[in-house]
C-alpha cells in the first residue's frame, strides 16, 4: 500500500494473495471489476519491479473491510509513515546563502547579519519549507481519502511543535500568527523572516562613549548598580553628555544581554570563574571502552548524618568526608576511605583498596590538586601504568566522577532518611535534607560504626545496579572487561606502591630497631633461618642507621634499607617483631626457655669471637696486655673460663702463626660447637659446662 500520484493505492497481489489468510478478493472477481471499471487500475504491472496498483477508495466497502481486517487501515498506516518522514528536516542551503549575503545599514555602515541570526533564519526558512510541503501534500492526501479540508491545527499541529523541540525554530507558537507568517513567506520569500528591528536605528542608540559608559556602570563595584539604576543614571546624564536618552529599561537590558556586549561585564557581576565556565568552549569526549583505562579519584561529603555526643550539649548531627576511586568505563566504585578530612591518609587507603579490588594498575589516573595529592606525587607515579594528571581547577564537568556522585546520592543515598542533601548548588527541592526530621530524631541517627556499615552497603547497591548505558550491572561490566595494556599487580608492586618509608633512619642496637607506626612504637630485629636472632647481622650492624619500609596494614615485618650518598636506598634485610619473653620463670613457656638458652649461647659465642678477633690484632702489632707485661682479666659469667681462655689463646696463636695446630681443632667454629653443648640453668641464669666435658677435657 502507498500514496501514488495523490491516490491511496493497494497492489494487485495484496488483494488476491492467500498468504496469511483468505484473499481479500478472488482473482476472477478482481479481473471482472477491472473490466467493468478500468479507472480502478491506477498503474499497470510488469517487469523491473513494477506492480499493478488499485485505487483503494474505489473498491466496494465490503472489500475495504476485508482488506483492513487483514492488513490494517491503509490510510492510517500511510499517515504514520508520512508523520515520521515529515519531522525530518533538510536545511535550506539556498536560504543560508541568502542570509549570509544579506546586508543592511547600521549607523551609516553596511553590515552583515550576526551568525546567530543567520542560523535562526535558516532554520525557520527550512521549517516553513517543510510545513508548506506538508500542507500541500496533506491537502492532496485528504482529497484522495475523500476527506474534507481541515484547519491548520489538524493539518500540521502534530509535527510543528516536535520540530520546535528538535531544531529550535523561533516561529510563532500561535497558529493564527503562524498562518500569517506562512502567507508572508509564500509571497516575499526569505526576506519575510528578517526582523524589522534589524537596521532600525532606534535599537542601536548606544554607540561609542555612551555604550562604553553603560558597560562601565554595569561593571561598577562601588556602588553596585542594578539595570534599573543604570537606566536612571544614564538618562540623567545623557543630555549633558550629548547622548540620546533611552526609551525603556528593556532596551537597555536587551543591549547589555546581547551576545557581543554581555562578555564585557559578566565577570565583574558574577565572577571570572563563572564567566570562564559560561564562555569557554567545552570539549565533547567519549568514555573509555574497557576497564582500568581511566580511573578517577576525588573526595566529597559523605551525605549521611551520624550522631556524636558532645559534653554539655548532648547529641549532635555530624557527617564526614569520603574519598572515592572509580573506574570510568563501568562507573564501578573500586576503593574508598572515610575520614574527617580529604588528606594524604584518606587517599592512600582509598587507592590501596582500589588496587586490591582491581588486581591491576590503572592506565591513567585523574585527580584534583586538593587535599594531599601534592604530597603523594611519587606514590601516584608508582600507582599507575602510564600517567596520572590533575583536572583543570574548578571544572567539575570535566570529571565523570562528579556526575556519578550526583547520581549515587539521588539514586541510593537519598532513600535513607538520614540523607544530608546534595551540594549547595543543587536546585531541586528533593536535593535538600529534611532538617526538621533530622533534629526531631537526632538520637536515632547512625553511630559512627553504623554510618560506615550503611555507606558500605550503599556502595554495594550502586555497584550491583544497572549502568545507564548498557543496562547490566556495573560490577559485571567491570568483571567481564579486559584491558591488555594494564599491568597486573604483584607482591613486589604492593610493597613498592603501598609500603611507607620512615622519614628518618633508626639505629639498630642490641635491643633491635624501633620505629613509630600510627603513633605506636614497634620494635624489630633480624632473624636467621633457624628462627633465632641473627647475631652475625647484629655484630656487623650494631649502631648502623636504617630507613624502614613498612606496611601500615600489617606490621608483622619490615624491610631495612641503607641510604647511599646519592640518596638511593639499598635493601639490607627483612626484620620481624622483637621476641618478648616473660621475666618470671613461672609464666615462661617451653619455647621461651629455649629462646633464652639459645640467646645466651649466641651471646657467649659473640664474646669469644670478639676476643679472638681483638687479641689477634693486638698480637700482630704488639699491643696485647701480655706483650706489655700485664695480666689479662678472665671472662666472667661463664663456667669453665680457664678452658675457654686456653681455646681462645690457641686460636689467636694459630691466626698469628706462632702456634701450629690443626685448624679444625682450633677454629672459632669448634669453640662454637663446645658452647652449643653447654647447658642453661634457668635458676642460675648461666651457661654451665657439661660434667662429662669437664671430666674429659677441662
Secondary structure, 3 states (H helix, E strand, C coil): CEEECCEEEEEHHHHHCCCCCCCCCCHHHHHHHHHHCHHHEEECCCCCCCCCEEEHHHCCHHHHHHHHHHHCCHHHHHHHHHHHHHCCCCCCHHHHHHHHHCEEEECCEEEECCHHHHHHHHHHHHHHHHHHHHHHHHHHHHHHCCCCCCCHHHHHHHHHHHHHHHHCCCCCCCHHHHHHHHHHHHHHHHHHHCCCCCCCHHHCCCCHHHHHHHHHHHHCCCCCCCHHHHHHHHHHHHHHHCCCCCCCHHHHHHHHCCHHHHHHHHHHHHCHHHHHHHHCCCCCCCCCCCCCCCEEEEEEECCECEEEEECCCEEEEECCEEEEEEECCCCCEEEEEEECCCCHHHHHHHHHHHHHHHCECCCEEEECCCCCCCCCHHHHHHHCCCEEEECCCCCHHHCHHHHHHHHHHHHCHHHCCCECECCCCCCCHHHECCHHHHHHCHHHCECHHHHHHHHHHHHHHHHHCECCCCCCEHHHHHHHCCCCCCCECCHHHHHHHHCEECCCCEECECCEEEEEECCEEEEEECECCCCCECHHHHHHHCCCEEEEEEECCEEEEEEEEEECCCCCEEEEEEEEECCCCCCCHHHCCHHHHHHHHHHHHHHHHHHHHHHHHHHHHHHHHCCCCHHHCCCCCCCCCECCHHHHHHHHHHHHHHHCCCCCCCHHHHCHHHHHHHHHCCEEECCCCEEECCHHHHHHCC
